[in-house]
Amino acid sequence: MVDQQFKVGVEVQLKSGSPTMVIDHILNDRATCVWFDGTKQCQGVFALATLRHATGDDDPNTPAVGTARMHRG
């Protein structure tokens, strides 16, 4: 079952490990997520089943490179 708590603006990571991403759009069982790799904004579409809520900067599964958080304003 897919976690129904995913909403636009929520910080997530891939269950397999990834930079912290922000959900920009949700359609059916997929989420469009955005993140930064240095100063470059990146975007990808992921199945909701592959995502988990971000646990913060101290998470040992978070890569040290490209983890700048996107500030929504």
N, C-alpha and C positions, 0 to 999 in steps of 0.2 A: 504494500500500500504506500502511496506517495504522501509525504508529509504535507499536510494542508496548511502549515504555518508559514510557508514561503510566500512572501509578498514583495511587491516592488519596493526597492530601497533597503531590503534586508541584506546584510553582509553574509556571504557564503563562501565555501571552499569545496573543491571536489573531494569526495571521500578518499580518493587515492592520493590527495595532497595537491595543493596549488596555491598561488597567491590569493590573498583575500580579494573577493570580487563583490560587486553590488548588482543585485537583480534590477534590470532596467525594464524588462517586459516579460510577461508570462502568457503563453498561448498553449492551451491544452496541457500536455505533460512535459513541456519544454520551457526553459527560461533563457532569455538573452541576458548575458552578464557582461559587465564592463569592469576593467581594471587597468592599472598603469604599469608599464614596464619602463622604469625610469620616468621620463617625461612623455613617452609615447602611450596614448590611450589605445587599449586593445578591446576587442569584443568577440564573444563567442556564444554559441547556442548549445545548451546542455540539457540532457534529460533530467527532470527533477529528481529522479531516483538516484542519480549520481552525485547529488549535492548534499552538503550538511551545513548547518549553521556555523559561521566562523566562531572560533573560540578566543580570538584575540592575538595580539602580537607575541605572546609568550608560548604559543603553540609550537612544539618541536617539529611538527610536520609541515610547517610553513617555510617555504624556501626563503633564504635571506635576500635574494635578488628579486626586484620587481614587486615588492609588497606594499608600495605606497597606496594609501587608502584614497578613494575618490570621495571628495566632499561635495555633497549635493546641496544646492542652495536655492 
